[in-house]
Amino acid sequence: ALAWLANHLAARGDGLEAGQLVLTGSLIKTVWLKPGDRVRMELDGLGTVEARFE
């Protein structure tokens, strides 16, 4: 996945830069959301984000 991303960006004249963080997977189970669902995520040191899906 990372090689594909690097090659795709290079083909567009872009690229990855030193120090960029690239996540190629997830550490949590996928939860499929539906209209009306609300989610909240809190990350120590980063803060909180909330979203409502309509």
mmCIF file as Biopython writes it, N, C-alpha, C and O atoms, coordinates in Angstrom:
data_model
#
loop_
_atom_site.group_PDB
_atom_site.id
_atom_site.type_symbol
_atom_site.label_atom_id
_atom_site.label_alt_id
_atom_site.label_comp_id
_atom_site.label_asym_id
_atom_site.label_entity_id
_atom_site.label_seq_id
_atom_site.pdbx_PDB_ins_code
_atom_site.Cartn_x
_atom_site.Cartn_y
_atom_site.Cartn_z
_atom_site.occupancy
_atom_site.B_iso_or_equiv
_atom_site.auth_seq_id
_atom_site.auth_asym_id
_atom_site.pdbx_PDB_model_num
ATOM 1   N N  . ALA A ? 1  ? 0.818   -1.187 0.000   1.0 0.0 1  A 1 
ATOM 2   C CA . ALA A ? 1  ? 0.000   0.000  0.000   1.0 0.0 1  A 1 
ATOM 3   C C  . ALA A ? 1  ? 0.872   1.266  0.000   1.0 0.0 1  A 1 
ATOM 4   O O  . ALA A ? 1  ? 0.562   2.246  -0.677  1.0 0.0 1  A 1 
ATOM 5   N N  . LEU A ? 2  ? 1.943   1.225  0.754   1.0 0.0 2  A 1 
ATOM 6   C CA . LEU A ? 2  ? 2.817   2.395  0.818   1.0 0.0 2  A 1 
ATOM 7   C C  . LEU A ? 2  ? 3.543   2.605  -0.507  1.0 0.0 2  A 1 
ATOM 8   O O  . LEU A ? 2  ? 3.692   3.740  -0.959  1.0 0.0 2  A 1 
ATOM 9   N N  . ALA A ? 3  ? 3.990   1.531  -1.126  1.0 0.0 3  A 1 
ATOM 10  C CA . ALA A ? 3  ? 4.662   1.653  -2.427  1.0 0.0 3  A 1 
ATOM 11  C C  . ALA A ? 3  ? 3.698   2.197  -3.471  1.0 0.0 3  A 1 
ATOM 12  O O  . ALA A ? 3  ? 4.083   3.035  -4.286  1.0 0.0 3  A 1 
ATOM 13  N N  . TRP A ? 4  ? 2.431   1.726  -3.461  1.0 0.0 4  A 1 
ATOM 14  C CA . TRP A ? 4  ? 1.441   2.237  -4.401  1.0 0.0 4  A 1 
ATOM 15  C C  . TRP A ? 4  ? 1.257   3.735  -4.204  1.0 0.0 4  A 1 
ATOM 16  O O  . TRP A ? 4  ? 1.238   4.492  -5.174  1.0 0.0 4  A 1 
ATOM 17  N N  . LEU A ? 5  ? 1.121   4.168  -2.951  1.0 0.0 5  A 1 
ATOM 18  C CA . LEU A ? 5  ? 0.933   5.586  -2.667  1.0 0.0 5  A 1 
ATOM 19  C C  . LEU A ? 5  ? 2.109   6.405  -3.174  1.0 0.0 5  A 1 
ATOM 20  O O  . LEU A ? 5  ? 1.915   7.434  -3.821  1.0 0.0 5  A 1 
ATOM 21  N N  . ALA A ? 6  ? 3.312   5.963  -2.890  1.0 0.0 6  A 1 
ATOM 22  C CA . ALA A ? 6  ? 4.505   6.693  -3.338  1.0 0.0 6  A 1 
ATOM 23  C C  . ALA A ? 6  ? 4.555   6.772  -4.860  1.0 0.0 6  A 1 
ATOM 24  O O  . ALA A ? 6  ? 4.865   7.826  -5.414  1.0 0.0 6  A 1 
ATOM 25  N N  . ASN A ? 7  ? 4.254   5.674  -5.539  1.0 0.0 7  A 1 
ATOM 26  C CA . ASN A ? 7  ? 4.273   5.656  -7.000  1.0 0.0 7  A 1 
ATOM 27  C C  . ASN A ? 7  ? 3.160   6.522  -7.579  1.0 0.0 7  A 1 
ATOM 28  O O  . ASN A ? 7  ? 3.377   7.229  -8.563  1.0 0.0 7  A 1 
ATOM 29  N N  . HIS A ? 8  ? 1.981   6.475  -6.987  1.0 0.0 8  A 1 
ATOM 30  C CA . HIS A ? 8  ? 0.856   7.281  -7.448  1.0 0.0 8  A 1 
ATOM 31  C C  . HIS A ? 8  ? 1.165   8.773  -7.321  1.0 0.0 8  A 1 
ATOM 32  O O  . HIS A ? 8  ? 0.902   9.547  -8.242  1.0 0.0 8  A 1 
ATOM 33  N N  . LEU A ? 9  ? 1.715   9.163  -6.197  1.0 0.0 9  A 1 
ATOM 34  C CA . LEU A ? 9  ? 2.078   10.568 -6.005  1.0 0.0 9  A 1 
ATOM 35  C C  . LEU A ? 9  ? 3.169   10.991 -6.976  1.0 0.0 9  A 1 
ATOM 36  O O  . LEU A ? 9  ? 3.120   12.089 -7.531  1.0 0.0 9  A 1 
ATOM 37  N N  . ALA A ? 10 ? 4.152   10.125 -7.182  1.0 0.0 10 A 1 
ATOM 38  C CA . ALA A ? 10 ? 5.248   10.445 -8.102  1.0 0.0 10 A 1 
ATOM 39  C C  . ALA A ? 10 ? 4.732   10.650 -9.522  1.0 0.0 10 A 1 
ATOM 40  O O  . ALA A ? 10 ? 5.220   11.521 -10.242 1.0 0.0 10 A 1 
ATOM 41  N N  . ALA A ? 11 ? 3.752   9.853  -9.923  1.0 0.0 11 A 1 
ATOM 42  C CA . ALA A ? 11 ? 3.183   9.987  -11.269 1.0 0.0 11 A 1 
ATOM 43  C C  . ALA A ? 11 ? 2.479   11.327 -11.435 1.0 0.0 11 A 1 
ATOM 44  O O  . ALA A ? 11 ? 2.346   11.820 -12.556 1.0 0.0 11 A 1 
ATOM 45  N N  . ARG A ? 12 ? 2.029   11.920 -10.339 1.0 0.0 12 A 1 
ATOM 46  C CA . ARG A ? 12 ? 1.360   13.226 -10.381 1.0 0.0 12 A 1 
ATOM 47  C C  . ARG A ? 12 ? 2.341   14.372 -10.157 1.0 0.0 12 A 1 
ATOM 48  O O  . ARG A ? 12 ? 1.947   15.538 -10.135 1.0 0.0 12 A 1 
ATOM 49  N N  . GLY A ? 13 ? 3.615   14.040 -9.991  1.0 0.0 13 A 1 
ATOM 50  C CA . GLY A ? 13 ? 4.613   15.068 -9.733  1.0 0.0 13 A 1 
ATOM 51  C C  . GLY A ? 13 ? 4.707   15.459 -8.275  1.0 0.0 13 A 1 
ATOM 52  O O  . GLY A ? 13 ? 5.360   16.447 -7.939  1.0 0.0 13 A 1 
ATOM 53  N N  . ASP A ? 14 ? 4.063   14.695 -7.402  1.0 0.0 14 A 1 
ATOM 54  C CA . ASP A ? 14 ? 4.122   14.921 -5.966  1.0 0.0 14 A 1 
ATOM 55  C C  . ASP A ? 14 ? 4.960   13.820 -5.337  1.0 0.0 14 A 1 
ATOM 56  O O  . ASP A ? 14 ? 5.528   12.978 -6.033  1.0 0.0 14 A 1 
ATOM 57  N N  . GLY A ? 15 ? 5.026   13.839 -4.037  1.0 0.0 15 A 1 
ATOM 58  C CA . GLY A ? 15 ? 5.743   12.774 -3.353  1.0 0.0 15 A 1 
ATOM 59  C C  . GLY A ? 15 ? 5.576   12.877 -1.859  1.0 0.0 15 A 1 
ATOM 60  O O  . GLY A ? 15 ? 5.008   13.838 -1.340  1.0 0.0 15 A 1 
ATOM 61  N N  . LEU A ? 16 ? 6.073   11.885 -1.188  1.0 0.0 16 A 1 
ATOM 62  C CA . LEU A ? 16 ? 6.086   11.893 0.270   1.0 0.0 16 A 1 
ATOM 63  C C  . LEU A ? 16 ? 7.289   12.706 0.727   1.0 0.0 16 A 1 
ATOM 64  O O  . LEU A ? 16 ? 8.340   12.704 0.087   1.0 0.0 16 A 1 
ATOM 65  N N  . GLU A ? 17 ? 7.115   13.397 1.840   1.0 0.0 17 A 1 
ATOM 66  C CA . GLU A ? 17 ? 8.201   14.213 2.364   1.0 0.0 17 A 1 
ATOM 67  C C  . GLU A ? 17 ? 8.731   13.613 3.655   1.0 0.0 17 A 1 
ATOM 68  O O  . GLU A ? 17 ? 8.002   12.941 4.384   1.0 0.0 17 A 1 
ATOM 69  N N  . ALA A ? 18 ? 9.988   13.856 3.927   1.0 0.0 18 A 1 
ATOM 70  C CA . ALA A ? 18 ? 10.610  13.361 5.154   1.0 0.0 18 A 1 
ATOM 71  C C  . ALA A ? 18 ? 9.797   13.831 6.360   1.0 0.0 18 A 1 
ATOM 72  O O  . ALA A ? 18 ? 9.436   15.004 6.458   1.0 0.0 18 A 1 
ATOM 73  N N  . GLY A ? 19 ? 9.519   12.920 7.257   1.0 0.0 19 A 1 
ATOM 74  C CA . GLY A ? 19 ? 8.791   13.257 8.469   1.0 0.0 19 A 1 
ATOM 75  C C  . GLY A ? 19 ? 7.291   13.054 8.377   1.0 0.0 19 A 1 
ATOM 76  O O  . GLY A ? 19 ? 6.602   13.101 9.396   1.0 0.0 19 A 1 
ATOM 77  N N  . GLN A ? 20 ? 6.766   12.827 7.170   1.0 0.0 20 A 1 
ATOM 78  C CA . GLN A ? 20 ? 5.328   12.580 7.042   1.0 0.0 20 A 1 
ATOM 79  C C  . GLN A ? 20 ? 4.986   11.232 7.655   1.0 0.0 20 A 1 
ATOM 80  O O  . GLN A ? 20 ? 5.764   10.282 7.575   1.0 0.0 20 A 1 
ATOM 81  N N  . LEU A ? 21 ? 3.815   11.164 8.267   1.0 0.0 21 A 1 
ATOM 82  C CA . LEU A ? 21 ? 3.323   9.929  8.860   1.0 0.0 21 A 1 
ATOM 83  C C  . LEU A ? 21 ? 2.297   9.334  7.911   1.0 0.0 21 A 1 
ATOM 84  O O  . LEU A ? 21 ? 1.340   10.008 7.530   1.0 0.0 21 A 1 
ATOM 85  N N  . VAL A ? 22 ? 2.483   8.085  7.527   1.0 0.0 22 A 1 
ATOM 86  C CA . VAL A ? 22 ? 1.554   7.398  6.635   1.0 0.0 22 A 1 
ATOM 87  C C  . VAL A ? 22 ? 1.041   6.160  7.359   1.0 0.0 22 A 1 
ATOM 88  O O  . VAL A ? 22 ? 1.819   5.284  7.739   1.0 0.0 22 A 1 
ATOM 89  N N  . LEU A ? 23 ? -0.267  6.096  7.545   1.0 0.0 23 A 1 
ATOM 90  C CA . LEU A ? 23 ? -0.889  4.934  8.172   1.0 0.0 23 A 1 
ATOM 91  C C  . LEU A ? 23 ? -1.428  4.023  7.075   1.0 0.0 23 A 1 
ATOM 92  O O  . LEU A ? 23 ? -2.231  4.462  6.251   1.0 0.0 23 A 1 
ATOM 93  N N  . THR A ? 24 ? -1.005  2.783  7.051   1.0 0.0 24 A 1 
ATOM 94  C CA . THR A ? 24 ? -1.435  1.861  6.000   1.0 0.0 24 A 1 
ATOM 95  C C  . THR A ? 24 ? -2.478  0.874  6.498   1.0 0.0 24 A 1 
ATOM 96  O O  . THR A ? 24 ? -2.829  -0.070 5.789   1.0 0.0 24 A 1 
ATOM 97  N N  . GLY A ? 25 ? -2.967  1.080  7.694   1.0 0.0 25 A 1 
ATOM 98  C CA . GLY A ? 25 ? -3.979  0.180  8.235   1.0 0.0 25 A 1 
ATOM 99  C C  . GLY A ? 25 ? -4.625  0.806  9.445   1.0 0.0 25 A 1 
ATOM 100 O O  . GLY A ? 25 ? -4.468  1.999  9.703   1.0 0.0 25 A 1 
ATOM 101 N N  . SER A ? 26 ? -5.339  0.007  10.174  1.0 0.0 26 A 1 
ATOM 102 C CA . SER A ? 26 ? -6.055  0.495  11.340  1.0 0.0 26 A 1 
ATOM 103 C C  . SER A ? 26 ? -5.771  -0.396 12.542  1.0 0.0 26 A 1 
ATOM 104 O O  . SER A ? 26 ? -5.518  -1.593 12.399  1.0 0.0 26 A 1 
ATOM 105 N N  . LEU A ? 27 ? -5.815  0.192  13.704  1.0 0.0 27 A 1 
ATOM 106 C CA . LEU A ? 27 ? -5.617  -0.564 14.935  1.0 0.0 27 A 1 
ATOM 107 C C  . LEU A ? 27 ? -6.938  -0.922 15.603  1.0 0.0 27 A 1 
ATOM 108 O O  . LEU A ? 27 ? -6.958  -1.597 16.632  1.0 0.0 27 A 1 
ATOM 109 N N  . ILE A ? 28 ? -8.042  -0.464 15.011  1.0 0.0 28 A 1 
ATOM 110 C CA . ILE A ? 28 ? -9.354  -0.718 15.590  1.0 0.0 28 A 1 
ATOM 111 C C  . ILE A ? 28 ? -10.273 -1.375 14.565  1.0 0.0 28 A 1 
ATOM 112 O O  . ILE A ? 28 ? -10.023 -1.311 13.361  1.0 0.0 28 A 1 
ATOM 113 N N  . LYS A ? 29 ? -11.318 -1.996 15.046  1.0 0.0 29 A 1 
ATOM 114 C CA . LYS A ? 29 ? -12.309 -2.632 14.190  1.0 0.0 29 A 1 
ATOM 115 C C  . LYS A ? 29 ? -13.067 -1.552 13.403  1.0 0.0 29 A 1 
ATOM 116 O O  . LYS A ? 29 ? -13.372 -0.489 13.945  1.0 0.0 29 A 1 
ATOM 117 N N  . THR A ? 30 ? -13.367 -1.822 12.142  1.0 0.0 30 A 1 
ATOM 118 C CA . THR A ? 30 ? -14.154 -0.907 11.335  1.0 0.0 30 A 1 
ATOM 119 C C  . THR A ? 30 ? -15.591 -0.893 11.826  1.0 0.0 30 A 1 
ATOM 120 O O  . THR A ? 30 ? -16.195 -1.945 12.036  1.0 0.0 30 A 1 
ATOM 121 N N  . VAL A ? 31 ? -16.134 0.301  12.008  1.0 0.0 31 A 1 
ATOM 122 C CA . VAL A ? 31 ? -17.531 0.469  12.399  1.0 0.0 31 A 1 
ATOM 123 C C  . VAL A ? 31 ? -18.212 1.234  11.278  1.0 0.0 31 A 1 
ATOM 124 O O  . VAL A ? 31 ? -17.853 2.379  11.003  1.0 0.0 31 A 1 
ATOM 125 N N  . TRP A ? 32 ? -19.189 0.616  10.627  1.0 0.0 32 A 1 
ATOM 126 C CA . TRP A ? 32 ? -19.890 1.256  9.521   1.0 0.0 32 A 1 
ATOM 127 C C  . TRP A ? 32 ? -20.967 2.160  10.083  1.0 0.0 32 A 1 
ATOM 128 O O  . TRP A ? 32 ? -21.800 1.726  10.878  1.0 0.0 32 A 1 
ATOM 129 N N  . LEU A ? 33 ? -20.950 3.417  9.669   1.0 0.0 33 A 1 
ATOM 130 C CA . LEU A ? 33 ? -21.886 4.405  10.180  1.0 0.0 33 A 1 
ATOM 131 C C  . LEU A ? 33 ? -23.081 4.545  9.251   1.0 0.0 33 A 1 
ATOM 132 O O  . LEU A ? 33 ? -23.006 4.262  8.055   1.0 0.0 33 A 1 
ATOM 133 N N  . LYS A ? 34 ? -24.187 4.991  9.840   1.0 0.0 34 A 1 
ATOM 134 C CA . LYS A ? 34 ? -25.392 5.221  9.057   1.0 0.0 34 A 1 
ATOM 135 C C  . LYS A ? 34 ? -25.919 6.619  9.374   1.0 0.0 34 A 1 
ATOM 136 O O  . LYS A ? 34 ? -25.503 7.222  10.364  1.0 0.0 34 A 1 
ATOM 137 N N  . PRO A ? 35 ? -26.829 7.144  8.551   1.0 0.0 35 A 1 
ATOM 138 C CA . PRO A ? 35 ? -27.365 8.480  8.805   1.0 0.0 35 A 1 
ATOM 139 C C  . PRO A ? 35 ? -27.917 8.596  10.231  1.0 0.0 35 A 1 
ATOM 140 O O  . PRO A ? 35 ? -28.609 7.708  10.729  1.0 0.0 35 A 1 
ATOM 141 N N  . GLY A ? 36 ? -27.585 9.717  10.863  1.0 0.0 36 A 1 
ATOM 142 C CA . GLY A ? 36 ? -28.019 9.964  12.233  1.0 0.0 36 A 1 
ATOM 143 C C  . GLY A ? 36 ? -27.003 9.575  13.285  1.0 0.0 36 A 1 
ATOM 144 O O  . GLY A ? 36 ? -27.127 9.984  14.440  1.0 0.0 36 A 1 
ATOM 145 N N  . ASP A ? 37 ? -26.000 8.794  12.914  1.0 0.0 37 A 1 
ATOM 146 C CA . ASP A ? 37 ? -24.966 8.389  13.876  1.0 0.0 37 A 1 
ATOM 147 C C  . ASP A ? 37 ? -24.087 9.575  14.247  1.0 0.0 37 A 1 
ATOM 148 O O  . ASP A ? 37 ? -23.832 10.462 13.432  1.0 0.0 37 A 1 
ATOM 149 N N  . ARG A ? 38 ? -23.635 9.570  15.487  1.0 0.0 38 A 1 
ATOM 150 C CA . ARG A ? 38 ? -22.683 10.579 15.968  1.0 0.0 38 A 1 
ATOM 151 C C  . ARG A ? 38 ? -21.477 9.839  16.532  1.0 0.0 38 A 1 
ATOM 152 O O  . ARG A ? 38 ? -21.619 8.799  17.176  1.0 0.0 38 A 1 
ATOM 153 N N  . VAL A ? 39 ? -20.314 10.374 16.288  1.0 0.0 39 A 1 
ATOM 154 C CA . VAL A ? 39 ? -19.094 9.769  16.821  1.0 0.0 39 A 1 
ATOM 155 C C  . VAL A ? 39 ? -18.262 10.836 17.512  1.0 0.0 39 A 1 
ATOM 156 O O  . VAL A ? 39 ? -18.328 12.018 17.171  1.0 0.0 39 A 1 
ATOM 157 N N  . ARG A ? 40 ? -17.486 10.403 18.477  1.0 0.0 40 A 1 
ATOM 158 C CA . ARG A ? 40 ? -16.593 11.297 19.219  1.0 0.0 40 A 1 
ATOM 159 C C  . ARG A ? 40 ? -15.298 10.534 19.461  1.0 0.0 40 A 1 
ATOM 160 O O  . ARG A ? 40 ? -15.318 9.371  19.864  1.0 0.0 40 A 1 
ATOM 161 N N  . MET A ? 41 ? -14.186 11.190 19.214  1.0 0.0 41 A 1 
ATOM 162 C CA . MET A ? 41 ? -12.883 10.561 19.430  1.0 0.0 41 A 1 
ATOM 163 C C  . MET A ? 41 ? -12.036 11.508 20.273  1.0 0.0 41 A 1 
ATOM 164 O O  . MET A ? 41 ? -11.938 12.701 19.985  1.0 0.0 41 A 1 
ATOM 165 N N  . GLU A ? 42 ? -11.434 10.958 21.310  1.0 0.0 42 A 1 
ATOM 166 C CA . GLU A ? 42 ? -10.537 11.730 22.164  1.0 0.0 42 A 1 
ATOM 167 C C  . GLU A ? 42 ? -9.147  11.100 22.105  1.0 0.0 42 A 1 
ATOM 168 O O  . GLU A ? 42 ? -8.993  9.895  22.306  1.0 0.0 42 A 1 
ATOM 169 N N  . LEU A ? 43 ? -8.150  11.916 21.830  1.0 0.0 43 A 1 
ATOM 170 C CA . LEU A ? 43 ? -6.768  11.455 21.774  1.0 0.0 43 A 1 
ATOM 171 C C  . LEU A ? 43 ? -5.929  12.297 22.721  1.0 0.0 43 A 1 
ATOM 172 O O  . LEU A ? 43 ? -5.842  13.516 22.572  1.0 0.0 43 A 1 
ATOM 173 N N  . ASP A ? 44 ? -5.315  11.642 23.691  1.0 0.0 44 A 1 
ATOM 174 C CA . ASP A ? 44 ? -4.466  12.355 24.631  1.0 0.0 44 A 1 
ATOM 175 C C  . ASP A ? 44 ? -3.407  13.151 23.884  1.0 0.0 44 A 1 
ATOM 176 O O  . ASP A ? 44 ? -2.738  12.626 22.994  1.0 0.0 44 A 1 
ATOM 177 N N  . GLY A ? 45 ? -3.261  14.391 24.244  1.0 0.0 45 A 1 
ATOM 178 C CA . GLY A ? 45 ? -2.252  15.244 23.637  1.0 0.0 45 A 1 
ATOM 179 C C  . GLY A ? 45 ? -2.690  15.896 22.339  1.0 0.0 45 A 1 
ATOM 180 O O  . GLY A ? 45 ? -2.049  16.841 21.879  1.0 0.0 45 A 1 
ATOM 181 N N  . LEU A ? 46 ? -3.776  15.408 21.736  1.0 0.0 46 A 1 
ATOM 182 C CA . LEU A ? 46 ? -4.243  15.979 20.474  1.0 0.0 46 A 1 
ATOM 183 C C  . LEU A ? 46 ? -5.593  16.667 20.616  1.0 0.0 46 A 1 
ATOM 184 O O  . LEU A ? 46 ? -5.843  17.673 19.952  1.0 0.0 46 A 1 
ATOM 185 N N  . GLY A ? 47 ? -6.459  16.149 21.464  1.0 0.0 47 A 1 
ATOM 186 C CA . GLY A ? 47 ? -7.763  16.766 21.656  1.0 0.0 47 A 1 
ATOM 187 C C  . GLY A ? 47 ? -8.908  15.864 21.271  1.0 0.0 47 A 1 
ATOM 188 O O  . GLY A ? 47 ? -8.769  14.642 21.213  1.0 0.0 47 A 1 
ATOM 189 N N  . THR A ? 48 ? -10.052 16.487 21.007  1.0 0.0 48 A 1 
ATOM 190 C CA . THR A ? 48 ? -11.295 15.776 20.743  1.0 0.0 48 A 1 
ATOM 191 C C  . THR A ? 48 ? -11.887 16.232 19.419  1.0 0.0 48 A 1 
ATOM 192 O O  . THR A ? 48 ? -11.792 17.404 19.055  1.0 0.0 48 A 1 
ATOM 193 N N  . VAL A ? 49 ? -12.498 15.294 18.703  1.0 0.0 49 A 1 
ATOM 194 C CA . VAL A ? 49 ? -13.212 15.618 17.471  1.0 0.0 49 A 1 
ATOM 195 C C  . VAL A ? 49 ? -14.561 14.886 17.530  1.0 0.0 49 A 1 
ATOM 196 O O  . VAL A ? 49 ? -14.648 13.746 17.987  1.0 0.0 49 A 1 
ATOM 197 N N  . GLU A ? 50 ? -15.595 15.564 17.059  1.0 0.0 50 A 1 
ATOM 198 C CA . GLU A ? 50 ? -16.941 14.971 17.007  1.0 0.0 50 A 1 
ATOM 199 C C  . GLU A ? 50 ? -17.503 15.165 15.624  1.0 0.0 50 A 1 
ATOM 200 O O  . GLU A ? 50 ? -17.200 16.155 14.959  1.0 0.0 50 A 1 
ATOM 201 N N  . ALA A ? 51 ? -18.335 14.211 15.175  1.0 0.0 51 A 1 
ATOM 202 C CA . ALA A ? 51 ? -18.982 14.331 13.873  1.0 0.0 51 A 1 
ATOM 203 C C  . ALA A ? 51 ? -20.354 13.677 13.935  1.0 0.0 51 A 1 
ATOM 204 O O  . ALA A ? 51 ? -20.567 12.696 14.647  1.0 0.0 51 A 1 
ATOM 205 N N  . ARG A ? 52 ? -21.274 14.245 13.173  1.0 0.0 52 A 1 
ATOM 206 C CA . ARG A ? 52 ? -22.610 13.674 13.026  1.0 0.0 52 A 1 
ATOM 207 C C  . ARG A ? 52 ? -22.819 13.385 11.552  1.0 0.0 52 A 1 
ATOM 208 O O  . ARG A ? 52 ? -22.536 14.232 10.705  1.0 0.0 52 A 1 
ATOM 209 N N  . PHE A ? 53 ? -23.307 12.207 11.244  1.0 0.0 53 A 1 
ATOM 210 C CA . PHE A ? 53 ? -23.485 11.795 9.861   1.0 0.0 53 A 1 
ATOM 211 C C  . PHE A ? 53 ? -24.961 11.848 9.487   1.0 0.0 53 A 1 
ATOM 212 O O  . PHE A ? 53 ? -25.806 11.249 10.151  1.0 0.0 53 A 1 
ATOM 213 N N  . GLU A ? 54 ? -25.254 12.571 8.417   1.0 0.0 54 A 1 
ATOM 214 C CA . GLU A ? 54 ? -26.641 12.738 7.991   1.0 0.0 54 A 1 
ATOM 215 C C  . GLU A ? 54 ? -26.887 12.063 6.668   1.0 0.0 54 A 1 
ATOM 216 O O  . GLU A ? 54 ? -28.005 12.101 6.153   1.0 0.0 54 A 1 
#
